[in-house]
Amino acid sequence: MGILVAIEGADGVGKATTARTLHETLVAQGRSAVVIAFPRYGETVGGVTIGRFLAGEIPVPVTPKAAAVLYALDRFEWREAILEAQAAHDVVIFDRYIASNMAYQAAKVPAAEARPLMDWIGTLELSQFALPSPDLCIYLDTPWELARAMILQKAQRSYTDRSFDEHEADVALQQRVRANYEDMLANGPLDPWRVVRATQDGAMRTPDAIVAEILTHIDPLTV
């Protein structure tokens, strides 16, 4: 049975690149690995609807709880694929997982309501939808200024032709997302968490350097 490793962080911190490089490194080492990215744009009911939401195409207000259900539904629709991947591989790498839903939706409510909403989402995904809990959560920590520049370098997204989607364009939201991740780092859930700095001396570290550090957290779990 493989371990589940979630790569987490706010927009523009390099999650997709890190997940891909981690996968390539594990395979080069002779270990079996797979990357599963969420949302599954174009592949699930939840993913299609999320794409429209992030593109600003939903004609009605989307409350934080409604958005949370969509993101959770996207993963629930992929649940069997997750379990099959866990059975077939040494390491399953998530490019965003449950913590992302918690951090982003809780960033849309008053601060006093953030933790209760995160707990509600955790119960929805882990208990009601019975999604497997990650064995390790990696938080990629990147200063917002660099992260914003990284967003502009992203390839064309399937769900929007804009440089920033609805979440990426909201600077205040991004700051609250970061605060929510810091809350989870300190208080759980989804332990264990490990922080990996994506920058050094004001510049982005290489993907190989980031992955080398991540492997120091993965290796003890795969012995």
N, CA, C and O of each residue as an XYZ file, in Angstrom:
892
protein
N       0.851     -1.197      0.000
C       0.000      0.000      0.000
C       0.883      1.243      0.000
O       1.727      1.411      0.880
N       0.685      2.110     -0.988
C       1.521      3.287     -1.110
C       1.152      4.383     -0.127
O       0.071      4.372      0.462
N       2.081      5.346      0.043
C       1.804      6.487      0.902
C       1.250      7.630      0.059
O       1.530      7.737     -1.135
N       0.455      8.482      0.710
C      -0.182      9.616      0.057
C       0.513     10.897      0.498
O       0.545     11.214      1.687
N       1.067     11.630     -0.458
C       1.810     12.858     -0.164
C       1.113     14.028     -0.858
O       1.004     14.056     -2.084
N       0.647     14.986     -0.068
C      -0.055     16.144     -0.617
C       0.889     17.331     -0.697
O       1.502     17.711      0.301
N       1.008     17.918     -1.885
C       1.779     19.142     -2.079
C       0.801     20.303     -1.991
O      -0.102     20.423     -2.819
N       0.976     21.154     -0.996
C       0.014     22.207     -0.710
C       0.678     23.587     -0.725
O       1.901     23.710     -0.674
N      -0.166     24.620     -0.797
C       0.318     25.994     -0.761
C      -0.612     26.898     -1.546
O      -1.492     26.429     -2.268
N      -0.410     28.189     -1.400
C      -1.230     29.169     -2.102
C      -0.891     29.156     -3.591
O      -0.017     28.406     -4.024
N      -1.578     29.981     -4.369
C      -1.353     30.009     -5.809
C       0.044     30.520     -6.133
O       0.569     31.413     -5.468
N       0.637     29.924     -7.182
C       1.903     30.417     -7.683
C       3.135     29.978     -6.929
O       4.214     30.520     -7.168
N       3.019     29.008     -6.020
C       4.187     28.606     -5.221
C       4.968     27.461     -5.863
O       6.019     27.068     -5.359
N       4.459     26.927     -6.969
C       5.192     25.874     -7.667
C       4.749     24.466     -7.362
O       5.550     23.536     -7.461
N       3.497     24.280     -6.993
C       3.010     22.944     -6.619
C       3.095     21.956     -7.780
O       3.577     20.836     -7.611
N       2.627     22.370     -8.961
C       2.614     21.459    -10.102
C       4.027     21.065    -10.508
O       4.291     19.893    -10.780
N       4.938     22.034    -10.552
C       6.329     21.740    -10.909
C       6.962     20.819     -9.879
O       7.677     19.880    -10.231
N       6.697     21.089     -8.606
C       7.249     20.254     -7.538
C       6.711     18.837     -7.619
O       7.468     17.875     -7.492
N       5.407     18.703     -7.829
C       4.801     17.371     -7.932
C       5.393     16.598     -9.104
O       5.705     15.414     -8.981
N       5.546     17.273    -10.241
C       6.104     16.606    -11.422
C       7.560     16.192    -11.193
O       7.951     15.080    -11.549
N       8.357     17.073    -10.606
C       9.769     16.758    -10.362
C       9.918     15.651     -9.325
O      10.787     14.789     -9.448
N       9.066     15.680     -8.306
C       9.091     14.621     -7.303
C       8.776     13.275     -7.950
O       9.429     12.273     -7.661
N       7.791     13.257     -8.809
C       7.427     12.026     -9.514
C       8.604     11.519    -10.348
O       8.944     10.338    -10.293
N       9.219     12.411    -11.115
C      10.344     12.018    -11.967
C      11.504     11.487    -11.136
O      12.162     10.523    -11.528
N      11.756     12.112     -9.988
C      12.861     11.695     -9.133
C      12.598     10.321     -8.526
O      13.488      9.472     -8.496
N      11.384     10.104     -8.045
C      11.046      8.803     -7.457
C      11.163      7.687     -8.489
O      11.700      6.618     -8.198
N      10.660      7.939     -9.692
C      10.739      6.925    -10.752
C      12.193      6.640    -11.112
O      12.567      5.488    -11.328
N      13.017      7.694    -11.177
C      14.436      7.511    -11.480
C      15.140      6.682    -10.407
O      16.135      6.013    -10.683
N      14.619      6.732     -9.192
C      15.176      5.947     -8.086
C      14.648      4.508     -8.063
O      15.031      3.709     -7.209
N      13.774      4.196     -9.003
C      13.234      2.848     -9.071
C      11.976      2.634     -8.259
O      11.545      1.501     -8.047
N      11.382      3.745     -7.800
C      10.143      3.633     -7.037
C       8.953      3.963     -7.934
O       9.054      4.784     -8.846
N       7.841      3.318     -7.665
C       6.622      3.533     -8.433
C       5.857      4.718     -7.850
O       5.599      4.767     -6.647
N       5.496      5.677     -8.712
C       4.795      6.874     -8.232
C       3.846      7.391     -9.300
O       3.992      7.093    -10.485
N       2.875      8.167     -8.856
C       1.917      8.780     -9.764
C       1.501     10.126     -9.189
O       1.464     10.307     -7.972
N       1.186     11.072    -10.075
C       0.688     12.386     -9.655
C      -0.801     12.472     -9.954
O      -1.244     12.143    -11.054
N      -1.572     12.920     -8.961
C      -2.998     13.199     -9.165
C      -3.219     14.662     -8.806
O      -3.005     15.063     -7.662
N      -3.643     15.454     -9.773
C      -3.861     16.882     -9.559
C      -5.343     17.173     -9.398
O      -6.179     16.603    -10.099
N      -5.657     18.054     -8.480
C      -7.028     18.529     -8.295
C      -7.063     20.044     -8.433
O      -6.107     20.731     -8.073
N      -8.195     20.572     -8.968
C      -9.397     19.899     -9.452
C      -9.149     19.151    -10.773
O      -8.169     19.402    -11.476
N     -10.075     18.220    -11.086
C     -10.024     17.467    -12.335
C     -10.855     18.214    -13.375
O     -11.944     17.778    -13.748
N     -10.326     19.344    -13.834
C     -11.044     20.166    -14.803
C     -11.423     19.334    -16.028
O     -10.574     18.677    -16.630
N     -12.719     19.371    -16.393
C     -13.168     18.679    -17.589
C     -13.380     17.192    -17.426
O     -13.812     16.530    -18.370
N     -13.083     16.634    -16.230
C     -13.179     15.191    -16.049
C     -14.230     14.761    -15.040
O     -14.631     13.597    -15.030
N     -14.684     15.673    -14.193
C     -15.718     15.351    -13.213
C     -16.765     16.465    -13.236
O     -16.516     17.564    -13.732
N     -17.933     16.156    -12.690
C     -18.973     17.182    -12.566
C     -18.454     18.337    -11.712
O     -18.620     19.510    -12.049
N     -17.816     17.967    -10.591
C     -17.253     18.993     -9.727
C     -16.190     19.805    -10.442
O     -16.177     21.032    -10.341
N     -15.296     19.135    -11.165
C     -14.205     19.822    -11.843
C     -14.679     20.783    -12.919
O     -14.165     21.896    -13.032
N     -15.659     20.358    -13.710
C     -16.208     21.235    -14.753
C     -16.837     22.470    -14.128
O     -16.632     23.587    -14.605
N     -17.595     22.274    -13.072
C     -18.268     23.400    -12.420
C     -17.266     24.330    -11.751
O     -17.429     25.549    -11.796
N     -16.230     23.768    -11.131
C     -15.184     24.596    -10.531
C     -14.502     25.452    -11.582
O     -14.217     26.625    -11.341
N     -14.237     24.871    -12.756
C     -13.626     25.635    -13.829
C     -14.467     26.837    -14.217
O     -13.943     27.932    -14.422
N     -15.757     26.632    -14.317
C     -16.659     27.750    -14.646
C     -16.663     28.790    -13.530
O     -16.687     29.994    -13.786
N     -16.640     28.310    -12.298
C     -16.621     29.209    -11.138
C     -15.362     30.072    -11.148
O     -15.444     31.286    -10.962
N     -14.199     29.458    -11.364
C     -12.943     30.205    -11.348
C     -12.814     31.139    -12.548
O     -12.081     32.127    -12.500
N     -13.527     30.822    -13.614
C     -13.520     31.687    -14.789
C     -14.534     32.824    -14.668
O     -14.636     33.661    -15.565
N     -15.289     32.858    -13.557
C     -16.283     33.904    -13.356
C     -17.535     33.715    -14.197
O     -18.197     34.690    -14.550
N     -17.865     32.469    -14.522
C     -18.984     32.195    -15.425
C     -20.226     31.661    -14.728
O     -21.217     31.369    -15.396
N     -20.205     31.525    -13.402
C     -21.391     31.070    -12.685
C     -22.296     32.279    -12.453
O     -21.864     33.255    -11.839
N     -23.547     32.237    -12.934
C     -24.411     33.426    -12.881
C     -25.085     33.675    -11.539
O     -25.870     34.613    -11.407
N     -24.788     32.849    -10.546
C     -25.379     33.035     -9.214
C     -24.245     33.060     -8.190
O     -23.164     32.535     -8.457
N     -24.480     33.665     -7.017
C     -23.434     33.679     -5.987
C     -23.085     32.259     -5.542
O     -23.961     31.404     -5.413
N     -21.799     32.023     -5.311
C     -21.322     30.726     -4.831
C     -20.800     30.930     -3.413
O     -19.747     31.537     -3.217
N     -21.529     30.427     -2.434
C     -21.121     30.597     -1.042
C     -19.887     29.744     -0.757
O     -19.624     28.791     -1.490
N     -19.122     30.065      0.294
C     -17.960     29.243      0.627
C     -18.308     27.771      0.854
O     -17.558     26.890      0.435
N     -19.437     27.496      1.513
C     -19.805     26.092      1.733
C     -20.180     25.402      0.422
O     -19.854     24.232      0.218
N     -20.867     26.126     -0.467
C     -21.215     25.540     -1.757
C     -19.954     25.239     -2.559
O     -19.846     24.183     -3.183
N     -18.997     26.176     -2.541
C     -17.733     25.948     -3.237
C     -16.995     24.762     -2.630
O     -16.417     23.948     -3.350
N     -17.018     24.668     -1.299
C     -16.345     23.557     -0.624
C     -16.924     22.214     -1.062
O     -16.187     21.248     -1.258
N     -18.243     22.161     -1.215
C     -18.883     20.918     -1.648
C     -18.447     20.557     -3.065
O     -18.234     19.383     -3.367
N     -18.313     21.559     -3.938
C     -17.876     21.290     -5.307
C     -16.470     20.705     -5.343
O     -16.211     19.730     -6.049
N     -15.562     21.309     -4.572
C     -14.190     20.798     -4.537
C     -14.139     19.401     -3.924
O     -13.399     18.538     -4.396
N     -14.923     19.184     -2.879
C     -14.970     17.858     -2.262
C     -15.593     16.838     -3.210
O     -15.140     15.696     -3.285
N     -16.637     17.252     -3.937
C     -17.289     16.364     -4.909
C     -16.310     15.949     -5.992
O     -16.291     14.790     -6.407
N     -15.503     16.887     -6.448
C     -14.487     16.585     -7.461
C     -13.596     15.441     -6.991
O     -13.322     14.518     -7.758
N     -13.142     15.488     -5.745
C     -12.299     14.419     -5.213
C     -13.099     13.134     -4.990
O     -12.600     12.037     -5.242
N     -14.340     13.271     -4.519
C     -15.174     12.099     -4.289
C     -15.388     11.327     -5.598
O     -15.369     10.096     -5.607
N     -15.589     12.051     -6.689
C     -15.760     11.403     -7.991
C     -14.487     10.673     -8.420
O     -14.546      9.758     -9.240
N     -13.354     11.066     -7.878
C     -12.066     10.453     -8.223
C     -11.601      9.488     -7.132
O     -10.477      8.990     -7.187
N     -12.459      9.217     -6.139
C     -12.048      8.424     -4.979
C     -11.542      7.037     -5.370
O     -10.501      6.604     -4.875
N     -12.257      6.333     -6.246
C     -11.829      4.994     -6.624
C     -10.484      5.027     -7.329
O      -9.663      4.128     -7.148
N     -10.255      6.061     -8.133
C      -8.966      6.187     -8.817
C      -7.847      6.423     -7.805
O      -6.735      5.926     -7.985
N      -8.135      7.180     -6.739
C      -7.139      7.407     -5.685
C      -6.788      6.088     -5.001
O      -5.614      5.768     -4.816
N      -7.804      5.335     -4.633
C      -7.567      4.062     -3.930
C      -6.828      3.066     -4.819
O      -5.963      2.330     -4.342
N      -7.163      3.041     -6.104
C      -6.465      2.158     -7.038
C      -4.999      2.564     -7.177
O      -4.110      1.714     -7.235
N      -4.762      3.886     -7.231
C      -3.386      4.371     -7.338
C      -2.592      4.031     -6.086
O      -1.421      3.662     -6.171
N      -3.230      4.153     -4.920
C      -2.553      3.835     -3.669
C      -2.185      2.362     -3.610
O      -1.137      2.007     -3.070
N      -3.033      1.500     -4.156
C      -2.765      0.067     -4.150
C      -1.672     -0.317     -5.149
O      -0.989     -1.326     -4.976
N      -1.515      0.499     -6.196
C      -0.606      0.127     -7.282
C       0.774      0.768     -7.193
O       1.705      0.304     -7.851
N       0.929      1.833     -6.388
C       2.175      2.600     -6.393
C       2.771      2.729     -4.998
O       2.076      2.592     -3.991
N       4.073      2.995     -4.963
C       4.756      3.250     -3.695
C       4.362      4.603     -3.119
O       4.197      4.748     -1.908
N       4.211      5.604     -4.009
C       3.893      6.965     -3.576
C       2.857      7.568     -4.513
O       3.023      7.552     -5.732
N       1.795      8.097     -3.936
C       0.802      8.880     -4.686
C       1.000     10.334     -4.297
O       0.928     10.690     -3.121
N       1.252     11.173     -5.298
C       1.530     12.593     -5.075
C       0.304     13.400     -5.473
O      -0.163     13.311     -6.609
N      -0.214     14.182     -4.544
C      -1.341     15.061     -4.860
C      -0.840     16.476     -5.120
O      -0.122     17.051     -4.301
N      -1.219     17.021     -6.246
C      -1.030     18.447     -6.528
C      -2.328     19.113     -6.080
O      -3.270     19.233     -6.864
N      -2.378     19.541     -4.833
C      -3.553     20.008     -4.095
C      -4.377     18.808     -3.633
O      -4.600     17.847     -4.369
N      -4.823     18.912     -2.365
C      -5.702     17.879     -1.834
C      -6.669     18.536     -0.854
O      -7.059     19.684     -1.071
N      -7.057     17.873      0.181
C      -8.120     18.342      1.065
C      -7.790     19.677      1.726
O      -8.669     20.530      1.856
N      -6.550     19.871      2.142
C      -6.170     21.113      2.828
C      -6.391     22.344      1.958
O      -6.671     23.426      2.473
N      -6.269     22.189      0.667
C      -6.472     23.325     -0.235
C      -7.907     23.826     -0.144
O      -8.148     25.032     -0.086
N      -8.850     22.902     -0.131
C     -10.258     23.274      0.012
C     -10.480     24.014      1.324
O     -11.170     25.032      1.361
N      -9.894     23.501      2.397
C     -10.050     24.108      3.713
C      -9.472     25.527      3.741
O     -10.113     26.458      4.229
N      -8.252     25.679      3.212
C      -7.581     26.976      3.275
C      -8.298     28.028      2.443
O      -8.447     29.169      2.882
N      -8.740     27.660      1.254
C      -9.341     28.650      0.352
C     -10.757     29.029      0.754
O     -11.095     30.213      0.760
N     -11.582     28.066      1.087
C     -12.966     28.423      1.423
C     -13.029     29.179      2.747
O     -13.835     30.097      2.903
N     -12.178     28.794      3.704
C     -12.161     29.498      4.988
C     -11.605     30.911      4.855
O     -11.791     31.736      5.750
N     -10.929     31.197      3.754
C     -10.427     32.549      3.508
C     -11.537     33.504      3.065
O     -11.320     34.711      2.963
N     -12.716     32.960      2.805
C     -13.827     33.774      2.298
C     -14.841     34.130      3.374
O     -15.869     34.740      3.081
N     -14.559     33.752      4.620
C     -15.483     34.041      5.724
C     -14.742     34.872      6.771
O     -13.513     34.926      6.745
N     -15.460     35.519      7.691
C     -14.789     36.259      8.767
C     -13.833     35.362      9.540
O     -14.047     34.154      9.642
N     -12.777     35.959     10.083
C     -11.726     35.198     10.747
C     -12.261     34.265     11.830
O     -11.766     33.149     11.990
N     -13.268     34.719     12.574
C     -13.818     33.905     13.657
C     -14.516     32.647     13.140
O     -14.691     31.681     13.883
N     -14.915     32.660     11.862
C     -15.611     31.521     11.274
C     -14.687     30.587     10.504
O     -15.116     29.529     10.044
N     -13.422     30.971     10.362
C     -12.507     30.211      9.510
C     -12.259     28.801     10.041
O     -12.421     27.831      9.300
N     -11.873     28.670     11.301
C     -11.587     27.349     11.842
C     -12.810     26.442     11.847
O     -12.689     25.282     11.455
N     -14.001     26.918     12.278
C     -15.173     26.039     12.190
C     -15.450     25.562     10.767
O     -15.842     24.412     10.566
N     -15.249     26.443      9.766
C     -15.491     26.028      8.388
C     -14.445     24.999      7.948
O     -14.783     24.031      7.267
N     -13.186     25.196      8.327
C     -12.159     24.218      7.976
C     -12.486     22.853      8.583
O     -12.320     21.822      7.930
N     -12.948     22.852      9.825
C     -13.321     21.591     10.473
C     -14.497     20.937      9.748
O     -14.535     19.718      9.584
N     -15.451     21.756      9.318
C     -16.631     21.240      8.588
C     -16.192     20.592      7.280
O     -16.676     19.519      6.920
N     -15.282     21.240      6.576
C     -14.795     20.688      5.305
C     -14.032     19.395      5.542
O     -14.173     18.439      4.780
N     -13.217     19.362      6.605
C     -12.489     18.142      6.918
C     -13.422     16.975      7.173
O     -13.170     15.863      6.709
N     -14.496     17.220      7.905
C     -15.486     16.176      8.169
C     -16.159     15.734      6.878
O     -16.364     14.540      6.659
N     -16.508     16.702      6.015
C     -17.155     16.388      4.739
C     -16.281     15.471      3.894
O     -16.756     14.453      3.390
N     -15.021     15.820      3.735
C     -14.155     15.067      2.829
C     -13.676     13.747      3.433
O     -13.681     12.719      2.757
N     -13.267     13.771      4.690
C     -12.667     12.586      5.293
C     -13.693     11.602      5.839
O     -13.486     10.390      5.778
N     -14.793     12.115      6.371
C     -15.790     11.227      6.983
C     -16.946     10.927      6.036
O     -17.210      9.767      5.721
N     -17.636     11.973      5.581
C     -18.811     11.732      4.750
C     -18.447     11.181      3.370
O     -19.111     10.275      2.867
N     -17.397     11.725      2.762
C     -16.981     11.243      1.441
C     -15.920     10.144      1.536
O     -15.552      9.551      0.522
N     -15.428      9.869      2.745
C     -14.491      8.772      3.016
C     -13.249      8.809      2.132
O     -12.771      7.775      1.665
N     -12.734     10.018      1.908
C     -11.480     10.131      1.177
C     -10.329      9.772      2.101
O     -10.387     10.079      3.292
N      -9.282      9.131      1.589
C      -8.165      8.739      2.448
C      -7.376      9.954      2.920
O      -7.137     10.885      2.151
N      -6.976      9.942      4.179
C      -6.190     11.034      4.731
C      -4.755     10.937      4.227
O      -4.219      9.832      4.133
N      -4.119     12.053      3.902
C      -2.725     11.991      3.447
C      -1.800     11.515      4.560
O      -2.045     11.764      5.740
N      -0.737     10.829      4.164
C       0.273     10.401      5.126
C       1.269     11.517      5.416
O       1.949     11.499      6.442
N       1.354     12.488      4.507
C       2.289     13.596      4.657
C       1.768     14.783      3.855
O       1.383     14.634      2.696
N       1.756     15.960      4.476
C       1.393     17.199      3.787
C       2.623     18.105      3.724
O       3.225     18.421      4.750
N       2.982     18.510      2.527
C       4.109     19.416      2.318
C       3.565     20.800      2.004
O       2.831     20.982      1.033
N       3.929     21.775      2.831
C       3.515     23.158      2.578
C       4.662     23.903      1.924
O       5.704     24.115      2.543
N       4.471     24.306      0.664
C       5.467     25.099     -0.047
C       5.278     26.562      0.326
O       4.247     27.164      0.027
N       6.267     27.113      0.969
C       6.197     28.485      1.468
C       6.966     29.406      0.519
O       8.180     29.277      0.362
N       6.234     30.346     -0.117
C       6.820     31.273     -1.073
C       6.273     32.671     -0.815
O       5.060     32.815     -0.661
N       7.108     33.708     -0.762
C       6.605     35.079     -0.599
C       5.607     35.430     -1.698
O       5.762     35.011     -2.846
N       4.572     36.207     -1.335
C       3.504     36.517     -2.275
C       4.013     37.206     -3.532
O       3.518     36.923     -4.623
N       4.987     38.102     -3.412
C       5.468     38.833     -4.575
C       6.031     37.882     -5.630
O       5.767     38.041     -6.822
N       6.801     36.899     -5.189
C       7.346     35.916     -6.126
C       6.249     34.993     -6.646
O       6.243     34.628     -7.822
N       5.325     34.617     -5.772
C       4.234     33.737     -6.193
C       3.397     34.395     -7.286
O       3.001     33.738     -8.249
N       3.126     35.706     -7.136
C       2.321     36.405     -8.136
C       3.029     36.418     -9.487
O       2.390     36.262    -10.528
N       4.348     36.605     -9.472
C       5.115     36.567    -10.716
C       5.054     35.176    -11.342
O       5.007     35.041    -12.565
N       5.056     34.145    -10.499
C       4.984     32.780    -11.000
C       3.637     32.491    -11.655
O       3.571     31.750    -12.636
N       2.559     33.073    -11.118
C       1.236     32.880    -11.710
C       1.231     33.372    -13.156
O       0.664     32.727    -14.038
N       1.866     34.516    -13.386
C       1.890     35.093    -14.730
C       2.674     34.224    -15.710
O       2.507     34.357    -16.922
N       3.522     33.341    -15.201
C       4.315     32.469    -16.056
C       3.620     31.142    -16.332
O       4.136     30.313    -17.082
N       2.445     30.936    -15.725
C       1.736     29.676    -15.926
C       1.323     29.514    -17.382
O       1.049     30.489    -18.082
N       1.285     28.263    -17.819
C       0.768     27.972    -19.154
C      -0.729     28.240    -19.197
O      -1.375     28.364    -18.156
N      -1.272     28.327    -20.394
C      -2.701     28.576    -20.569
C      -3.517     27.521    -19.826
O      -3.306     26.322    -20.005
N      -4.451     27.978    -18.991
C      -5.319     27.057    -18.273
C      -6.501     26.642    -19.145
O      -6.916     27.386    -20.033
N      -7.034     25.461    -18.891
C      -8.137     24.952    -19.707
C      -9.447     25.669    -19.420
O     -10.350     25.662    -20.256
N      -9.562     26.290    -18.246
C     -10.850     26.828    -17.825
C     -10.966     28.341    -17.971
O     -12.054     28.883    -17.775
N      -9.872     29.052    -18.313
C      -9.941     30.501    -18.468
C      -8.799     30.979    -19.352
O      -7.738     30.357    -19.400
N      -9.024     32.099    -20.058
C      -7.967     32.689    -20.872
C      -7.372     33.920    -20.198
O      -6.581     34.644    -20.802
N      -7.761     34.158    -18.926
C      -7.232     35.301    -18.191
C      -5.914     34.953    -17.513
O      -5.627     33.781    -17.268
N      -5.109     35.978    -17.207
C      -3.836     35.755    -16.518
C      -4.051     35.282    -15.097
O      -3.297     34.451    -14.592
N      -5.101     35.819    -14.434
C      -5.433     35.441    -13.062
C      -6.871     34.961    -13.019
O      -7.756     35.621    -13.564
N      -7.125     33.808    -12.374
C      -8.501     33.389    -12.196
C      -9.085     34.111    -10.981
O      -8.429     34.969    -10.390
N     -10.323     33.761    -10.609
C     -11.023     34.488     -9.546
C     -10.261     34.451     -8.220
O     -10.248     35.440     -7.488
N      -9.641     33.344     -7.914
C      -8.882     33.231     -6.670
C      -7.549     33.961     -6.761
O      -7.165     34.682     -5.841
N      -6.850     33.771     -7.870
C      -5.520     34.349     -8.019
C      -5.537     35.873     -8.028
O      -4.585     36.512     -7.579
N      -6.625     36.456     -8.542
C      -6.707     37.911     -8.686
C      -6.961     38.625     -7.361
O      -6.745     39.833     -7.262
N      -7.411     37.904     -6.357
C      -7.794     38.513     -5.077
C      -6.602     38.445     -4.108
O      -6.368     37.421     -3.467
N      -5.863     39.543     -4.016
C      -4.655     39.566     -3.186
C      -4.995     39.332     -1.718
O      -4.307     38.573     -1.035
N      -6.056     39.982     -1.228
C      -6.443     39.820      0.173
C      -6.812     38.356      0.456
O      -6.479     37.823      1.515
N      -7.492     37.721     -0.482
C      -7.842     36.311     -0.329
C      -6.576     35.467     -0.217
O      -6.483     34.585      0.637
N      -5.614     35.739     -1.075
C      -4.369     34.969     -1.046
C      -3.667     35.084      0.308
O      -3.101     34.111      0.806
N      -3.709     36.273      0.894
C      -3.077     36.456      2.213
C      -3.823     35.662      3.293
O      -3.200     35.095      4.191
N      -5.142     35.624      3.204
C      -5.920     34.851      4.184
C      -5.710     33.351      3.986
O      -5.688     32.588      4.952
N      -5.556     32.933      2.724
C      -5.255     31.528      2.443
C      -3.967     31.125      3.144
O      -3.887     30.063      3.762
N      -2.967     31.980      3.041
C      -1.689     31.695      3.687
C      -1.855     31.607      5.206
O      -1.261     30.744      5.853
N      -2.659     32.498      5.765
C      -2.898     32.466      7.207
C      -3.591     31.169      7.613
O      -3.298     30.617      8.673
N      -4.506     30.679      6.782
C      -5.201     29.433      7.102
C      -4.262     28.233      7.037
O      -4.354     27.321      7.859
N      -3.362     28.238      6.063
C      -2.364     27.164      6.020
C      -1.500     27.188      7.278
O      -1.188     26.142      7.846
N      -1.117     28.386      7.706
C      -0.294     28.495      8.918
C      -1.049     27.978     10.143
O      -0.453     27.383     11.041
N      -2.370     28.209     10.174
C      -3.197     27.676     11.256
C      -3.151     26.150     11.240
O      -2.999     25.521     12.287
N      -3.284     25.547     10.039
C      -3.243     24.085      9.949
C      -1.873     23.543     10.326
O      -1.769     22.487     10.951
N      -0.820     24.265      9.947
C       0.526     23.829     10.318
C       0.671     23.743     11.837
O       1.298     22.827     12.368
N       0.074     24.723     12.521
C       0.209     24.794     13.975
C      -0.767     23.888     14.713
O      -0.441     23.341     15.767
N      -1.964     23.732     14.157
C      -3.040     23.089     14.912
C      -3.669     21.874     14.243
O      -4.599     21.284     14.793
N      -3.171     21.483     13.046
C      -3.816     20.404     12.317
C      -5.104     20.908     11.679
O      -5.391     22.102     11.761
N      -5.869     20.063     11.065
C      -5.701     18.607     10.997
C      -4.749     18.196      9.864
O      -3.920     18.986      9.412
N      -4.889     16.949      9.423
C      -4.124     16.397      8.309
C      -2.637     16.296      8.625
O      -1.802     16.389      7.725
N      -2.304     16.106      9.891
C      -0.910     15.907     10.267
C      -0.383     14.584      9.681
O      -1.170     13.665      9.451
N       0.934     14.472      9.438
C       1.954     15.489      9.744
C       2.140     16.490      8.614
O       1.987     16.166      7.436
N       2.475     17.714      9.003
C       2.819     18.785      8.072
C       4.323     19.009      8.110
O       4.954     18.889      9.160
N       4.891     19.337      6.949
C       6.285     19.748      6.874
C       6.370     20.984      5.976
O       5.788     21.008      4.891
N       7.090     22.000      6.426
C       7.260     23.226      5.651
C       8.535     23.131      4.829
O       9.601     22.807      5.352
N       8.415     23.417      3.534
C       9.574     23.451      2.641
C       9.617     24.838      2.009
O       8.677     25.242      1.323
N      10.695     25.557      2.238
C      10.842     26.892      1.664
C      11.147     26.768      0.173
O      12.091     26.089     -0.231
N      10.337     27.431     -0.624
C      10.531     27.368     -2.078
C      11.495     28.430     -2.576
O      11.843     28.449     -3.756
N      11.932     29.318     -1.684
C      12.849     30.378     -2.078
C      14.077     30.389     -1.175
O      14.068     29.854     -0.066
N      15.125     31.011     -1.683
C      16.343     31.213     -0.903
C      17.019     32.481     -1.415
O      17.238     32.638     -2.617
N      17.345     33.385     -0.492
C      17.999     34.653     -0.843
C      17.201     35.436     -1.881
O      17.772     36.052     -2.782
N      15.869     35.405     -1.746
C      15.009     36.207     -2.602
C      14.731     35.634     -3.974
O      14.113     36.301     -4.803
N      15.170     34.416     -4.235
C      14.934     33.784     -5.534
C      14.384     32.383     -5.334
O      14.580     31.776     -4.281
N      13.696     31.872     -6.344
C      13.147     30.528     -6.266
C      14.273     29.499     -6.253
O      15.222     29.590     -7.032
N      14.155     28.522     -5.362
C      15.078     27.389     -5.385
C      14.785     26.526     -6.607
O      13.687     26.586     -7.161
N      15.746     25.734     -7.023
C      15.503     24.849     -8.151
C      14.533     23.751     -7.730
O      14.495     23.373     -6.559
N      13.745     23.234     -8.678
C      12.846     22.123     -8.335
C      13.583     20.930     -7.738
O      13.067     20.269     -6.836
N      14.792     20.650     -8.236
C      15.551     19.512     -7.707
C      15.919     19.725     -6.244
O      15.878     18.785     -5.450
N      16.281     20.966     -5.879
C      16.634     21.252     -4.486
C      15.421     21.107     -3.576
O      15.524     20.570     -2.474
N      14.275     21.588     -4.042
C      13.041     21.474     -3.262
C      12.680     20.005     -3.063
O      12.329     19.585     -1.961
N      12.770     19.233     -4.137
C      12.405     17.819     -4.068
C      13.373     17.046     -3.179
O      12.959     16.139     -2.456
N      14.652     17.395     -3.224
C      15.619     16.711     -2.359
C      15.244     16.876     -0.893
O      15.396     15.948     -0.099
N      14.757     18.054     -0.540
C      14.320     18.269      0.847
C      13.045     17.489      1.147
O      12.905     16.912      2.225
N      12.130     17.472      0.208
C      10.882     16.723      0.410
C      11.172     15.240      0.619
O      10.523     14.587      1.437
N      12.129     14.718     -0.108
C      12.462     13.296      0.020
C      12.955     12.942      1.414
O      12.787     11.804      1.855
N      13.562     13.900      2.119
C      14.000     13.617      3.487
C      12.812     13.382      4.410
O      12.949     12.755      5.460
N      11.649     13.884      4.018
C      10.424     13.666      4.805
C       9.676     12.409      4.333
O       8.977     11.762      5.113
N       9.834     12.080      3.059
C       9.140     10.900      2.506
C       9.860      9.615      2.895
O       9.219      8.638      3.281
N      11.184      9.609      2.797
C      11.951      8.374      2.959
C      11.657      7.646      4.271
O      11.527      6.422      4.250
N      11.546      8.336      5.413
C      11.247      7.593      6.654
C       9.895      6.886      6.623
O       9.683      5.928      7.366
N       8.988      7.345      5.779
C       7.660      6.730      5.698
C       7.623      5.515      4.793
O       6.673      4.733      4.826
N       8.660      5.358      3.986
C       8.655      4.263      2.991
C       9.635      3.162      3.334
O       9.828      2.238      2.543
N      10.259      3.242      4.502
C      11.211      2.204      4.923
C      10.456      0.911      5.227
O      11.070     -0.089      5.599
